[in-house]
Amino acid sequence: MLDRADVLRTPESRFRDLARLGYPFAPHYLEIDGVRVHYVDEGPRDASETILCLHGEPAWSFLYRKMIPTLVQAGYRVVAPDFIGFGRSDKLAHMRDYSHGLHTRTLTTLVNALDLESMTMVVQ
C-alpha cells in the first residue's frame, strides 16, 4: 500500500460540468491498496453480456461517452474504468510507482469485485 502523500486525488469540482459535455454517468469507486479507482457502470446488472471498455493513454472513460448509451440501449451492461493516473481515478505522485503489473492487478481486482463474466472487451 502506498503512503497517502504518494496518492493524488483530483477534486470532484473539476468534473462538475461533465453532463453538459455528454458524460452524465454517476461515478463509482473501488478502493484498491489505498488508491481510489473510478469506473462507469451502466445498464442492467443481470445483462447476459458485459462490455468492458478500456481506454488508452492519455484518455479516460470519457472517451466512451457516446458508445455507452448505445450499448446500454442494446441491452448490455457497460463498465468503463479509469486506470490509475487517468480521469477520476487517483494519480500516483511518482512515476516509479506505475507499472504494467499495477494496471493488471487493478483491472483484475475490478473485474473480480464487480463479478464480471461473459465479457467483451473494447480497447482503445
N, C-alpha and C positions, 0 to 999 in steps of 0.2 A: 504494500500500500504506500502511496506517495504521501509526503508531508503536505498538509493543507496549503502551505505557502507555495508549493510547486504546482498547484492547480488553479487556473484562472477561470472565472465564470463571467460570461457576457451578461450584463444586466438585462432583465426581461423588457425594460423600457425600450431597448434597441429593436425589439421585434413587434412593437405595438401596432404598426401600420401594415402588417403582412396581409390581412384580409383584403384591404384595398388593392393590394398587388396580386390578388388571385390565390392567396395561400391562407385559407380560412380555417385550417386544421388545428384542432386542440392539441397542445403539447402533451406528450407523455414522457416520463423519465424513468430510467433504471440506474440505480447506483451500483457501480462495479468497481471494487477495490478503491473506494473513496472518490471516484470520478463519476460525475453525472453524465449519462448518455441520453440524448434526446432521440425520440422516434415518433413518426406519424403512424397511427393505427386506425385505419378507416375501413368501413364495410362490415358485413356480418361476421362475427367471430366463429360461427358454425359453417362458414362457406366451405365448399368441397375442395377449394384450392386457394392458396395464398400466393400473392405476387409480392416478392421481396425485391424492392428497388434499392440498388446500391449506387451511390454517387462516386465520381472520381474526384481528382484533385484539380482545381481548388473549389469544387462545388459543394453542395449540401442538399438535403431533401427538397429544398425549394425548386430544384431542377425538375422534379416530377410533378409540380403543382397542376399542370394541365392534364397529365395522364391519370392521376389518382381518381378524380371524379368519374372519368370514362370507365375505368376498370371497376370501380365500385358499382356503377350503374349496370355493368355486365354481370354483377353478382359475386365478384371476387372480394376477398379481404386483401387489403394492401398495407404493407408495412414498409416504411422508408426511414431507416435510421440515419442519423448524422454521426459519422465516425468521430472519434475523439479528435479534437483540434478543428472541427468544422461546424458551421451553423450554430445551433442552440446547445450543442454538447460542450462540455468543459474543454478547455485548452490546457496543455501542459507547458509549463514555463521554460523547460529545457528541451532542446531538440534531441538530446541524447535519450530522452525517455520515450520517444516514438520509435516503433519498430513494426515490422510485418507481424511479428508474434503478438504484439499488443492489439493490433486490429483483428487478428484471427481470434484471439481469446475473447475480445469484446463481441464480435459477431456471433461466435459460438454460444457465449453466455446469453445474449439477447434471444437467439433462436430457441434455446432451451427454456429460458424464463417465460417466453410467450407461448411455449409448447407448439411451435410452428411445425407443421407436417404438410406433405403434399404441396410443395413449393415450386414455383417457377421464379427464377432469378432474372431480373432485368438489371444489367450492369452497364454503366457509362464507360 
